Amino acid sequence: MRKVLVIHGPNINLLGTREVGVYGKENLDTLNAYISGKAAQLDLICDIRQSNIEGDIINHIHNAIGVYNGIILNAGAYTHYSYAIRDAIAAVRIPCVEVHISNVFSREQFRHVSVIAPVCVGSVSGFGKYSYYMALVGLSEIIKA
């Protein structure tokens, strides 16, 4: 069975209350249930983690070696400046998809640059929770190949 690790970064734990106009009214538990259900439909085993701490995110990425076939990462604001997370993704050589709930390109200028995108197999943003589903479908196809 193929295994995927989903990592939610900083402030994703505040879904449902944080900037509802940008991120929606659904909370993290609802999002995780949605992701798990979609993963099961794709015959994927899916584990989900969330951390506001950069080092924890890096540890989750490192610990994926030999356990997971792919990673889906919403690095939140770390997307735009964490070279440490970028280097962790490159180091583990596990296909990783960058995900964002909001359309980062319709927001502040600083959000238009991702330092992790060059080491990811793809990026999905702007589709709310459906960004995760698109990432699951794409990653499923990549790890089948």
N, CA, C and O atoms as a DFTB+ gen file, in Angstrom:
580 C
 N C O
     1  1       0.835      -1.180       0.000
     2  2       0.000       0.000       0.000
     3  2       0.884       1.250       0.000
     4  3       1.916       1.288       0.670
     5  1       0.480       2.245      -0.739
     6  2       1.236       3.493      -0.813
     7  2       0.874       4.390       0.363
     8  3      -0.293       4.507       0.739
     9  1       1.896       5.020       0.937
    10  2       1.694       5.856       2.122
    11  2       2.107       7.296       1.829
    12  3       3.141       7.558       1.215
    13  1       1.268       8.212       2.286
    14  2       1.507       9.635       2.095
    15  2       1.461      10.333       3.449
    16  3       0.615      10.041       4.294
    17  1       2.390      11.260       3.628
    18  2       2.412      12.088       4.828
    19  2       1.951      13.491       4.453
    20  3       2.494      14.104       3.534
    21  1       0.950      13.996       5.163
    22  2       0.494      15.374       4.989
    23  2       0.990      16.162       6.192
    24  3       0.766      15.779       7.340
    25  1       1.667      17.269       5.909
    26  2       2.180      18.129       6.972
    27  2       1.551      19.512       6.821
    28  3       1.695      20.172       5.793
    29  1       0.853      19.928       7.869
    30  2       0.311      21.282       7.941
    31  2       1.277      22.117       8.771
    32  3       1.695      21.703       9.853
    33  1       1.623      23.274       8.268
    34  2       2.539      24.155       8.971
    35  2       1.859      25.156       9.876
    36  3       0.746      24.923      10.347
    37  1       2.532      26.281      10.122
    38  2       2.079      27.245      11.114
    39  2       0.706      27.835      10.812
    40  3       0.357      28.138       9.671
    41  1      -0.042      27.978      11.881
    42  2      -1.358      28.617      11.910
    43  2      -2.481      27.812      11.266
    44  3      -3.635      28.240      11.295
    45  1      -2.165      26.657      10.687
    46  2      -3.219      25.828      10.095
    47  2      -4.121      25.271      11.209
    48  3      -5.284      24.947      10.966
    49  1      -3.583      25.162      12.417
    50  2      -4.396      24.721      13.552
    51  2      -5.510      25.714      13.891
    52  3      -6.427      25.377      14.641
    53  1      -5.442      26.924      13.351
    54  2      -6.452      27.946      13.629
    55  2      -7.518      28.046      12.540
    56  3      -8.313      28.986      12.532
    57  1      -7.535      27.080      11.625
    58  2      -8.571      27.104      10.582
    59  2      -9.952      27.171      11.219
    60  3     -10.201      26.587      12.274
    61  1     -10.828      27.887      10.560
    62  2     -12.178      28.050      11.062
    63  2     -12.356      29.328      11.860
    64  3     -13.468      29.842      11.978
    65  1     -11.259      29.844      12.409
    66  2     -11.307      31.107      13.139
    67  2     -10.342      32.131      12.563
    68  3     -10.542      33.332      12.744
    69  1      -9.315      31.689      11.884
    70  2      -8.291      32.579      11.326
    71  2      -8.711      33.074       9.952
    72  3      -8.942      32.266       9.053
    73  1      -8.813      34.370       9.773
    74  2      -9.103      34.982       8.476
    75  2     -10.094      34.147       7.661
    76  3      -9.762      33.633       6.593
    77  1     -11.284      34.025       8.173
    78  2     -12.319      33.169       7.586
    79  2     -12.577      33.529       6.119
    80  3     -12.880      32.649       5.314
    81  1     -12.462      34.788       5.772
    82  2     -12.643      35.208       4.385
    83  2     -11.601      34.658       3.449
    84  3     -11.848      34.532       2.250
    85  1     -10.438      34.326       3.974
    86  2      -9.341      33.763       3.176
    87  2      -9.328      32.244       3.260
    88  3      -9.184      31.562       2.246
    89  1      -9.481      31.715       4.473
    90  2      -9.279      30.284       4.707
    91  2     -10.558      29.475       4.910
    92  3     -10.498      28.246       4.960
    93  1     -11.701      30.124       5.027
    94  2     -12.961      29.413       5.184
    95  2     -13.320      29.140       6.629
    96  3     -12.575      29.469       7.552
    97  1     -14.476      28.533       6.799
    98  2     -15.042      28.290       8.133
    99  2     -14.748      26.898       8.677
   100  3     -14.976      26.632       9.857
   101  1     -14.243      26.008       7.825
   102  2     -13.972      24.639       8.293
   103  2     -12.742      24.627       9.187
   104  3     -11.770      25.340       8.935
   105  1     -12.794      23.806      10.237
   106  2     -11.652      23.711      11.134
   107  2     -10.685      22.609      10.680
   108  3     -10.937      21.899       9.706
   109  1      -9.595      22.490      11.401
   110  2      -8.556      21.527      11.020
   111  2      -9.056      20.086      11.087
   112  3      -8.706      19.282      10.224
   113  1      -9.851      19.746      12.069
   114  2     -10.374      18.379      12.163
   115  2     -11.215      18.026      10.941
   116  3     -11.116      16.921      10.407
   117  1     -12.043      18.973      10.502
   118  2     -12.869      18.752       9.311
   119  2     -11.994      18.586       8.069
   120  3     -12.234      17.706       7.243
   121  1     -10.978      19.443       7.947
   122  2     -10.047      19.338       6.814
   123  2      -9.334      17.993       6.827
   124  3      -9.220      17.340       5.790
   125  1      -8.859      17.580       7.985
   126  2      -8.142      16.302       8.078
   127  2      -9.042      15.117       7.729
   128  3      -8.598      14.171       7.079
   129  1     -10.289      15.167       8.154
   130  2     -11.238      14.095       7.807
   131  2     -11.458      14.064       6.300
   132  3     -11.531      12.987       5.707
   133  1     -11.561      15.216       5.685
   134  2     -11.717      15.308       4.226
   135  2     -10.495      14.690       3.530
   136  3     -10.638      13.870       2.622
   137  1      -9.313      15.084       3.958
   138  2      -8.074      14.566       3.352
   139  2      -7.999      13.054       3.521
   140  3      -7.703      12.345       2.559
   141  1      -8.256      12.555       4.703
   142  2      -8.197      11.110       4.956
   143  2      -9.181      10.349       4.078
   144  3      -8.851       9.295       3.535
   145  1     -10.380      10.882       3.941
   146  2     -11.391      10.242       3.103
   147  2     -10.978      10.195       1.640
   148  3     -11.131       9.167       0.981
   149  1     -10.458      11.300       1.135
   150  2     -10.009      11.341      -0.268
   151  2      -8.810      10.426      -0.484
   152  3      -8.708       9.771      -1.521
   153  1      -7.907      10.378       0.485
   154  2      -6.748       9.485       0.375
   155  2      -7.216       8.038       0.293
   156  3      -6.712       7.274      -0.530
   157  1      -8.162       7.654       1.123
   158  2      -8.689       6.284       1.117
   159  2      -9.308       5.949      -0.241
   160  3      -9.138       4.837      -0.739
   161  1     -10.020       6.898      -0.839
   162  2     -10.603       6.677      -2.163
   163  2      -9.535       6.411      -3.218
   164  3      -9.785       5.734      -4.215
   165  1      -8.339       6.955      -2.983
   166  2      -7.224       6.766      -3.914
   167  2      -6.330       5.589      -3.507
   168  3      -5.239       5.421      -4.050
   169  1      -6.792       4.782      -2.555
   170  2      -6.016       3.655      -2.023
   171  2      -4.672       4.085      -1.454
   172  3      -3.652       3.426      -1.656
   173  1      -4.692       5.191      -0.747
   174  2      -3.496       5.692      -0.082
   175  2      -3.694       5.620       1.425
   176  3      -4.773       5.930       1.931
   177  1      -2.669       5.217       2.131
   178  2      -2.634       5.362       3.577
   179  2      -2.100       6.759       3.838
   180  3      -1.079       7.155       3.277
   181  1      -2.782       7.497       4.679
   182  2      -2.443       8.908       4.872
   183  2      -2.298       9.214       6.357
   184  3      -3.225       9.005       7.140
   185  1      -1.133       9.708       6.730
   186  2      -0.915      10.202       8.084
   187  2      -0.814      11.718       8.003
   188  3      -0.273      12.261       7.040
   189  1      -1.331      12.393       9.007
   190  2      -1.390      13.851       8.988
   191  2      -0.754      14.404      10.255
   192  3      -1.014      13.921      11.358
   193  1       0.077      15.416      10.083
   194  2       0.742      16.090      11.197
   195  2       0.546      17.593      11.039
   196  3       0.352      18.086       9.927
   197  1       0.596      18.319      12.150
   198  2       0.563      19.777      12.127
   199  2       1.550      20.296      13.144
   200  3       1.636      19.784      14.260
   201  1       2.298      21.318      12.755
   202  2       3.199      21.966      13.703
   203  2       3.388      23.421      13.316
   204  3       3.419      23.777      12.138
   205  1       3.513      24.248      14.340
   206  2       3.841      25.657      14.145
   207  2       5.348      25.882      14.211
   208  3       5.824      27.005      14.047
   209  1       6.090      24.810      14.452
   210  2       7.526      24.908      14.711
   211  2       8.316      24.376      13.523
   212  3       8.129      23.233      13.104
   213  1       9.193      25.204      12.987
   214  2       9.979      24.851      11.812
   215  2      10.766      23.551      12.014
   216  3      10.775      22.691      11.133
   217  1      11.413      23.408      13.147
   218  2      12.210      22.210      13.411
   219  2      11.376      20.941      13.437
   220  3      11.830      19.890      12.984
   221  1      10.164      21.029      13.961
   222  2       9.264      19.866      13.959
   223  2       8.897      19.466      12.532
   224  3       8.853      18.281      12.201
   225  1       8.637      20.462      11.695
   226  2       8.303      20.174      10.299
   227  2       9.474      19.478       9.623
   228  3       9.285      18.513       8.883
   229  1      10.671      19.961       9.874
   230  2      11.876      19.332       9.311
   231  2      12.011      17.903       9.824
   232  3      12.329      17.001       9.049
   233  1      11.777      17.683      11.099
   234  2      11.849      16.325      11.661
   235  2      10.815      15.405      11.020
   236  3      11.116      14.247      10.731
   237  1       9.599      15.904      10.795
   238  2       8.576      15.089      10.116
   239  2       9.055      14.696       8.717
   240  3       8.874      13.555       8.292
   241  1       9.657      15.629       8.015
   242  2      10.176      15.342       6.667
   243  2      11.285      14.296       6.749
   244  3      11.279      13.330       5.986
   245  1      12.225      14.478       7.655
   246  2      13.326      13.506       7.817
   247  2      12.804      12.128       8.192
   248  3      13.280      11.121       7.669
   249  1      11.831      12.075       9.092
   250  2      11.292      10.804       9.567
   251  2      10.455      10.080       8.516
   252  3      10.060       8.932       8.716
   253  1      10.187      10.744       7.406
   254  2       9.418      10.118       6.320
   255  2      10.260       9.130       5.513
   256  3       9.713       8.308       4.777
   257  1      11.576       9.206       5.644
   258  2      12.468       8.334       4.870
   259  2      12.160       6.870       5.198
   260  3      12.143       6.471       6.362
   261  1      11.921       6.091       4.163
   262  2      11.675       4.669       4.321
   263  2      10.286       4.321       4.830
   264  3       9.967       3.143       4.993
   265  1       9.449       5.333       5.084
   266  2       8.108       5.104       5.621
   267  2       7.038       5.535       4.628
   268  3       6.029       4.853       4.452
   269  1       7.267       6.676       3.978
   270  2       6.265       7.270       3.088
   271  2       6.758       7.326       1.648
   272  3       7.948       7.488       1.382
   273  1       5.809       7.188       0.731
   274  2       6.105       7.289      -0.701
   275  2       5.987       8.718      -1.207
   276  3       6.485       9.036      -2.287
   277  1       5.338       9.577      -0.441
   278  2       5.159      10.959      -0.849
   279  2       4.769      11.833       0.321
   280  3       4.307      11.354       1.356
   281  1       4.970      13.148       0.132
   282  2       4.668      14.135       1.157
   283  2       3.841      15.249       0.519
   284  3       4.117      15.687      -0.598
   285  1       2.832      15.692       1.246
   286  2       2.095      16.898       0.885
   287  2       2.359      17.886       2.006
   288  3       2.142      17.583       3.179
   289  1       2.828      19.069       1.638
   290  2       3.249      20.044       2.633
   291  2       2.599      21.399       2.407
   292  3       2.748      22.008       1.348
   293  1       1.875      21.860       3.424
   294  2       1.427      23.245       3.482
   295  2       2.335      23.901       4.507
   296  3       2.078      23.831       5.709
   297  1       3.388      24.533       4.035
   298  2       4.384      25.112       4.931
   299  2       3.985      26.486       5.447
   300  3       4.751      27.118       6.174
   301  1       2.796      26.959       5.083
   302  2       2.361      28.275       5.547
   303  2       3.394      29.330       5.187
   304  3       3.979      29.295       4.104
   305  1       3.613      30.256       6.090
   306  2       4.552      31.348       5.826
   307  2       5.992      30.856       5.660
   308  3       6.807      31.550       5.052
   309  1       6.320      29.677       6.188
   310  2       7.671      29.134       5.978
   311  2       7.977      28.927       4.494
   312  3       9.139      28.895       4.090
   313  1       6.936      28.789       3.698
   314  2       7.088      28.627       2.248
   315  2       7.979      29.707       1.655
   316  3       8.731      29.450       0.715
   317  1       7.898      30.893       2.193
   318  2       8.507      32.058       1.572
   319  2       9.919      32.357       2.055
   320  3      10.589      33.226       1.497
   321  1      10.382      31.649       3.088
   322  2      11.727      31.978       3.576
   323  2      12.487      30.834       4.240
   324  3      13.633      31.035       4.643
   325  1      11.903      29.642       4.372
   326  2      12.603      28.593       5.099
   327  2      13.472      27.739       4.174
   328  3      13.021      26.767       3.568
   329  1      14.715      28.142       4.098
   330  2      15.669      27.343       3.332
   331  2      15.955      26.028       4.040
   332  3      16.362      25.060       3.398
   333  1      15.751      25.975       5.346
   334  2      15.953      24.734       6.092
   335  2      14.911      23.682       5.687
   336  3      15.251      22.512       5.511
   337  1      13.646      24.093       5.538
   338  2      12.621      23.158       5.076
   339  2      12.893      22.776       3.634
   340  3      12.742      21.612       3.263
   341  1      13.291      23.739       2.817
   342  2      13.652      23.461       1.418
   343  2      14.747      22.403       1.348
   344  3      14.649      21.456       0.567
   345  1      15.781      22.560       2.157
   346  2      16.899      21.611       2.151
   347  2      16.468      20.233       2.655
   348  3      16.963      19.215       2.172
   349  1      15.553      20.193       3.619
   350  2      15.055      18.904       4.122
   351  2      14.302      18.161       3.022
   352  3      14.482      16.954       2.854
   353  1      13.466      18.866       2.277
   354  2      12.729      18.237       1.177
   355  2      13.708      17.684       0.149
   356  3      13.555      16.552      -0.310
   357  1      14.702      18.468      -0.208
   358  2      15.701      18.023      -1.192
   359  2      16.495      16.824      -0.679
   360  3      16.831      15.922      -1.446
   361  1      16.788      16.817       0.607
   362  2      17.629      15.770       1.184
   363  2      16.964      14.404       1.213
   364  3      17.629      13.391       0.992
   365  1      15.658      14.356       1.483
   366  2      15.003      13.060       1.662
   367  2      14.668      12.372       0.338
   368  3      14.469      11.158       0.299
   369  1      14.607      13.130      -0.714
   370  2      14.320      12.592      -2.060
   371  2      13.015      11.796      -2.103
   372  3      12.938      10.742      -2.734
   373  1      12.008      12.309      -1.433
   374  2      10.656      11.761      -1.475
   375  2       9.817      12.789      -2.224
   376  3       9.884      13.974      -1.896
   377  1       9.035      12.383      -3.211
   378  2       8.227      13.371      -3.933
   379  2       7.349      14.180      -2.973
   380  3       6.636      13.619      -2.140
   381  1       7.413      15.495      -3.105
   382  2       6.688      16.392      -2.220
   383  2       5.884      17.379      -3.067
   384  3       6.382      17.934      -4.047
   385  1       4.628      17.583      -2.664
   386  2       3.769      18.566      -3.313
   387  2       3.509      19.698      -2.328
   388  3       3.104      19.466      -1.189
   389  1       3.746      20.914      -2.780
   390  2       3.457      22.123      -2.001
   391  2       1.978      22.458      -2.159
   392  3       1.455      22.465      -3.273
   393  1       1.304      22.737      -1.046
   394  2      -0.129      23.031      -1.070
   395  2      -0.407      24.308      -0.283
   396  3       0.205      24.578       0.750
   397  1      -1.357      25.086      -0.814
   398  2      -1.867      26.257      -0.103
   399  2      -3.372      26.317      -0.280
   400  3      -3.886      26.073      -1.372
   401  1      -4.066      26.635       0.775
   402  2      -5.516      26.759       0.742
   403  2      -5.920      27.997      -0.064
   404  3      -6.838      27.942      -0.883
   405  1      -5.233      29.099       0.174
   406  2      -5.553      30.349      -0.522
   407  2      -4.729      30.463      -1.804
   408  3      -3.746      29.747      -1.996
   409  1      -5.149      31.370      -2.664
   410  2      -4.379      31.676      -3.868
   411  2      -3.296      32.671      -3.461
   412  3      -3.549      33.871      -3.361
   413  1      -2.107      32.167      -3.231
   414  2      -1.022      33.014      -2.737
   415  2      -0.679      34.130      -3.718
   416  3      -0.134      35.156      -3.312
   417  1      -0.985      33.950      -4.986
   418  2      -0.643      34.952      -5.996
   419  2      -1.640      36.105      -6.045
   420  3      -1.389      37.108      -6.714
   421  1      -2.756      35.977      -5.353
   422  2      -3.722      37.073      -5.287
   423  2      -3.594      37.820      -3.967
   424  3      -4.406      38.690      -3.651
   425  1      -2.578      37.475      -3.210
   426  2      -2.389      38.071      -1.888
   427  2      -1.149      38.972      -1.885
   428  3      -0.709      39.421      -2.944
   429  1      -0.599      39.233      -0.732
   430  2       0.537      40.132      -0.599
   431  2       1.718      39.671      -1.461
   432  3       1.898      38.479      -1.710
   433  1       2.499      40.626      -1.900
   434  2       3.627      40.354      -2.802
   435  2       4.603      39.323      -2.214
   436  3       5.109      38.472      -2.946
   437  1       4.870      39.389      -0.913
   438  2       5.848      38.463      -0.322
   439  2       5.408      37.008      -0.445
   440  3       6.243      36.106      -0.386
   441  1       4.110      36.770      -0.615
   442  2       3.611      35.404      -0.743
   443  2       3.794      34.841      -2.160
   444  3       3.537      33.660      -2.391
   445  1       4.225      35.654      -3.079
   446  2       4.364      35.223      -4.472
   447  2       5.624      34.402      -4.715
   448  3       5.774      33.804      -5.780
   449  1       6.519      34.366      -3.754
   450  2       7.776      33.631      -3.902
   451  2       7.788      32.442      -2.957
   452  3       7.530      32.582      -1.762
   453  1       8.090      31.271      -3.504
   454  2       8.222      30.057      -2.700
   455  2       9.653      29.548      -2.826
   456  3      10.134      29.285      -3.928
   457  1      10.325      29.414      -1.694
   458  2      11.678      28.850      -1.740
   459  2      11.643      27.326      -1.752
   460  3      12.659      26.689      -2.030
   461  1      10.474      26.727      -1.449
   462  2      10.387      25.265      -1.459
   463  2       9.933      24.709      -2.807
   464  3      10.200      23.547      -3.116
   465  1       9.257      25.516      -3.605
   466  2       8.709      25.032      -4.887
   467  2       9.755      24.376      -5.787
   468  3       9.451      23.362      -6.415
   469  1      10.968      24.911      -5.875
   470  2      11.943      24.287      -6.784
   471  2      12.333      22.848      -6.431
   472  3      12.849      22.123      -7.282
   473  1      12.091      22.432      -5.187
   474  2      12.433      21.054      -4.809
   475  2      11.192      20.176      -4.659
   476  3      11.290      19.021      -4.243
   477  1      10.034      20.723      -4.995
   478  2       8.787      19.965      -4.959
   479  2       8.440      19.494      -6.371
   480  3       8.853      20.106      -7.356
   481  1       7.679      18.400      -6.462
   482  2       7.265      17.895      -7.778
   483  2       6.106      18.698      -8.344
   484  3       5.815      18.608      -9.536
   485  1       5.437      19.486      -7.500
   486  2       4.342      20.317      -7.960
   487  2       3.833      21.199      -6.849
   488  3       4.186      21.034      -5.682
   489  1       2.984      22.150      -7.241
   490  2       2.370      23.082      -6.299
   491  2       0.906      23.261      -6.655
   492  3       0.546      23.330      -7.830
   493  1       0.059      23.336      -5.626
   494  2      -1.364      23.574      -5.824
   495  2      -1.780      24.650      -4.826
   496  3      -1.497      24.543      -3.633
   497  1      -2.457      25.692      -5.324
   498  2      -2.925      26.731      -4.410
   499  2      -4.231      27.328      -4.898
   500  3      -4.537      27.314      -6.090
   501  1      -4.987      27.849      -3.954
   502  2      -6.146      28.638      -4.289
   503  2      -7.468      27.912      -4.362
   504  3      -8.486      28.534      -4.665
   505  1      -7.493      26.622      -4.095
   506  2      -8.722      25.856      -4.230
   507  2      -9.292      25.412      -2.886
   508  3     -10.097      24.482      -2.831
   509  1      -8.886      26.059      -1.819
   510  2      -9.363      25.669      -0.493
   511  2      -8.953      24.246      -0.183
   512  3      -7.843      23.825      -0.507
   513  1      -9.860      23.502       0.450
   514  2      -9.536      22.121       0.817
   515  2      -9.292      21.256      -0.415
   516  3      -8.619      20.229      -0.334
   517  1      -9.840      21.671      -1.553
   518  2      -9.662      20.891      -2.779
   519  2      -8.215      20.916      -3.268
   520  3      -7.816      20.061      -4.058
   521  1      -7.430      21.883      -2.809
   522  2      -5.995      21.890      -3.134
   523  2      -5.342      20.600      -2.643
   524  3      -4.471      20.042      -3.311
   525  1      -5.769      20.132      -1.470
   526  2      -5.211      18.895      -0.927
   527  2      -5.623      17.694      -1.773
   528  3      -4.819      16.794      -2.015
   529  1      -6.864      17.684      -2.216
   530  2      -7.327      16.580      -3.065
   531  2      -6.533      16.535      -4.368
   532  3      -6.106      15.465      -4.801
   533  1      -6.334      17.696      -4.993
   534  2      -5.552      17.741      -6.230
   535  2      -4.122      17.261      -5.990
   536  3      -3.541      16.561      -6.820
   537  1      -3.571      17.646      -4.856
   538  2      -2.227      17.191      -4.511
   539  2      -2.193      15.680      -4.314
   540  3      -1.251      15.020      -4.751
   541  1      -3.209      15.129      -3.664
   542  2      -3.289      13.677      -3.466
   543  2      -3.373      12.940      -4.796
   544  3      -2.690      11.935      -4.993
   545  1      -4.206      13.433      -5.709
   546  2      -4.344      12.795      -7.022
   547  2      -3.014      12.840      -7.769
   548  3      -2.554      11.825      -8.292
   549  1      -2.403      14.013      -7.817
   550  2      -1.124      14.136      -8.520
   551  2      -0.035      13.283      -7.913
   552  3       0.705      12.608      -8.628
   553  1       0.066      13.311      -6.601
   554  2       1.094      12.528      -5.917
   555  2       0.842      11.041      -6.094
   556  3       1.788      10.269      -6.252
   557  1      -0.412      10.631      -6.071
   558  2      -0.755       9.215      -6.293
   559  2      -0.242       8.743      -7.650
   560  3       0.337       7.663      -7.764
   561  1      -0.458       9.550      -8.660
   562  2      -0.002       9.190     -10.008
   563  2       1.525       9.164     -10.089
   564  3       2.096       8.291     -10.742
   565  1       2.184      10.111      -9.430
   566  2       3.646      10.163      -9.457
   567  2       4.244       8.943      -8.777
   568  3       5.202       8.361      -9.284
   569  1       3.689       8.544      -7.628
   570  2       4.293       7.411      -6.913
   571  2       3.898       6.076      -7.513
   572  3       4.530       5.061      -7.220
   573  1       2.870       6.053      -8.345
   574  2       2.543       4.816      -9.097
   575  2       3.587       4.545     -10.163
   576  3       3.936       3.397     -10.438
   577  1       4.079       5.623     -10.758
   578  2       4.979       5.506     -11.923
   579  2       6.322       4.915     -11.581
   580  3       7.170       4.761     -12.459
